[in-house]
Amino acid sequence: MELQILQVPPLGTNCYFIVDSGKVGIVDPGGSGDSIIRFIEDKSWHPESVLLTHGHFDHAGAAGQLKEYFGIPICIHRLDAPMLENAKASHAERFGFPYSGCTADRLLEENDTFSVGDTVFSVLHTPGHTKGSSCFLSGDTMLSGDTLFFRSIGRFERRDKETMKKSIKRLLSMDEGVRVYPGHERDTTIGAEKKFNPFANFDWEWE
Ligand SMILES: [Zn+2]
């Protein structure tokens, strides 16, 4: 399995391509359907699914276009599926971006698995940034969406602080060698984040 990254508008989201034997899983395509289609066709890849770590428009914007163009399913945690429906739910309206909406085809749950070629990923439900935020793990490779970042964590509402803490604790208790590929900015490891992430001491009294 190989991971390729394309940074996509409108907010510099990392769109990941999980590539295995020419089969491809598109993770968090952001709002850039046309350039993703070109990128995939240039490489003669065969996309199998659109996988979303959560329902925000800057991750899910192009999901509907890719679903239609390639005839592939959109997979997202059950609790975030309603966010895909319109501009308001996906927060596109709040940021003034266009968003046309789409529907999920497969609703993911904790412990579910999905495959791309011969590679199997499992779903970790890590709520806090959104209700259905999930990380995707295969061996020592994890896609962390907007939950865990290089030296930071995703934004969350005050009421979700304890939920977010629990999710971050869970991730930081994983094997230190796990390589983390977040929804924005650069990749890191669980070991490095345990050591250097300012949120790893769980003294979150700055609000
Ligand atoms: Zn987000």
Residues whose N, C-alpha, C, O or C-beta is under 5 A from the ligand:
A	BS01	ZN	H56 D146
